[in-house]
């Protein structure tokens, strides 16, 4: 048996075609074969050169996942004229979805790759938020897009995770009177720092509920109004020293606070992985 040559032509990476070819070849006991991939084929000139190269091979097979109409028409015409077997993997499915939904496909090369890239950026941001949550490692301050500071129960963690789902890398730092804040918060631009505060009454309610959920007495120093006022005063002094925006979260949903932060970052010219 002669060597089998399979060529994958794509306007993106060509990963879809490669996976389908691998699955198909696994159904045959073929040892002598080659699979060559042509990625990012975005114009007719490039496509023409590829077809010229392929046409020199004996009994080649072309698998393509092109979305540009002109490129599809060209490869169909040329492969028919050159008597080359060509399989269009993507467009029959696009046609079926179009017929079922009455919607026009975008036909934008590489869009799937960008969606994948966005997914991995989001995963990276979420992992970052977990790693640098609650001041676990102050080194995260220097690597983050934004740093959230505030006393306990001001929604630092849920806000960090919400922003991470927007592809923003967040480190959050608790402000505790008994401990000096990490020096790194004074080493970055104040534009990248957001202070959170809450009303004393609201914090008192939240902390009492927290103590109850943990099975502890609600009459602890942590939940006392006197302690809360002391912590708020301590935190606000640090925030004013830094000169960062301070957001009162007492009557705000996480989504609302997040949007205020995103708007602030954009207005301040702070670049994030979201941009």
HELIX and SHEET records of a PDB file:
HELIX    1   1 UNK A   15  UNK A   25  1                                  11    
HELIX    2   2 UNK A   44  UNK A   54  1                                  11    
HELIX    3   3 UNK A   69  UNK A   82  1                                  14    
HELIX    4   4 UNK A   91  UNK A  101  1                                  11    
HELIX    5   5 UNK A  111  UNK A  131  1                                  21    
HELIX    6   6 UNK A  133  UNK A  135  5                                   3    
HELIX    7   7 UNK A  140  UNK A  143  1                                   4    
HELIX    8   8 UNK A  156  UNK A  164  1                                   9    
HELIX    9   9 UNK A  183  UNK A  186  5                                   4    
HELIX   10  10 UNK A  190  UNK A  192  5                                   3    
HELIX   11  11 UNK A  200  UNK A  213  1                                  14    
HELIX   12  12 UNK A  221  UNK A  223  5                                   3    
HELIX   13  13 UNK A  225  UNK A  242  1                                  18    
HELIX   14  14 UNK A  254  UNK A  267  1                                  14    
SHEET    1   A 4 UNK A  33  UNK A  38  0                                        
SHEET    2   A 4 UNK A   4  UNK A   9  1                                        
SHEET    3   A 4 UNK A  61  UNK A  64  1                                        
SHEET    4   A 4 UNK A  85  UNK A  88  1                                        
SHEET    1   B 4 UNK A 170  UNK A 174  0                                        
SHEET    2   B 4 UNK A 146  UNK A 150  1                                        
SHEET    3   B 4 UNK A 193  UNK A 197  1                                        
SHEET    4   B 4 UNK A 245  UNK A 248  1                                        
END                                                                             
